[in-house]
Amino acid sequence: MCSSASFRRWFDSGTSLQLIEQAILLGCVRKYVSWRNNQTRSLINSLSYFQTVIQELKDQKMDEEYWSYIRYRLGRMENHWKGTYGKSLSAATIEREIQ
C-alpha cells in the first residue's frame, strides 16, 4: 500500500495525527530492538507497517511522559545505528549489513 493510501485510510477513519506519530515512534523503536536482537531482517518499506500499531494504540491511553521516553530511546537507538553503520547507507547496504 502506498503512503498516500495509508494516510487517506487513517484520515477517513478519524485517526489523529498524534496517534499516527505515536504509532510511528513505537513501531520504529520495536524495529530497532528487533534488529539488535537479530529477530527480523526486514526494513520498514511502507506506512502500512504501522497499521497494526495504530490499532493497538487506539484502545490505550499512555501518559505523555511515556512518549517522551520513547522519543528519547528512539534518538539513542538511531545514534547507535548511525555510529555502527554510518549516516548515509543505502537501503541495499543496510539489508546486507543486518543479514
N, C-alpha and C positions, 0 to 999 in steps of 0.2 A: 504494500500500500504506500502511495506517495505521501509526502509530508502534508501537502495541502488537503488531501482527503482525510487524514487523521485529524487535522485541526478543524475541518468542516464538521466532522462527526462529533468532536468534542464541543464545538460551538453550538451545534444543533441540539445537543443533549443538555446544554446549560452548564457544562463543566467550567469552573472558574479558572482564570489564569494562575491564581495562587495554587490550586490543586495540580495543574499541569506542571508548574515549576517544582512543586514538592515531589511529584512522581519522577520527574527527570533527575532531580537530586538523588533521591533514594535509589532509582534504577542505576544511575552511574556509580554510586557507592557500591551497590551489590555487584556490578560488573567488575569493578576494580578488585574487590575481595575475591571473586571467583577466579580472576586471572592470577592473583597472588597465590591462591590455594590450588592452582592447576586443575580447577573443576570444569572450566569451559575455555575454548579457544576462539570462540566466535566474537566478532565485533558487533556493535550496535549499528545496524545499517539503515534503520528506519524509525520514525516516531512510533510506529505501531508496536515496537518493543515495549513502550511504556504503557500500553493499554491495560495490561493486567495489573500494573502497579496503580494506575488510576482507579481501577475497580476496587482494589484492595483498600486504598486510602479513602474512598468515598464514605465508608462506614466507620471511619476512625477520626478522632479529633486529637491531634497532637499539640502539645504546648509549643509556643514559639521558641523556647529555649532548646527544644529537641531539634528544630530545623536549623537553628544557629549552630548547634553541634554538628549536624550533618554537613552543613556548608563548610565548616572548619575542617572536618575529616576529609571531605572531598578535595579541598585545597591541598591538604597534606599528601593525600594519595596521588594527586596529579603531579605535585612537585617531585615525589618519589619516582613516579613513572618517567618524568622528563629527565631526572638525574640518571636513571638507569638506561633509558632507551633514546634519549635525545629529544630535542624540541620539535624537529621537523621531519619526522619519519612518515613515509607514505603508508597507506593502509596495507599495501602488499608487504612492505618491510615489517610492519607490526605483526601481520599474520605469520610470517616466517619466524619472528622472534619469539612469539608466545607458543609456538608448536613444539 
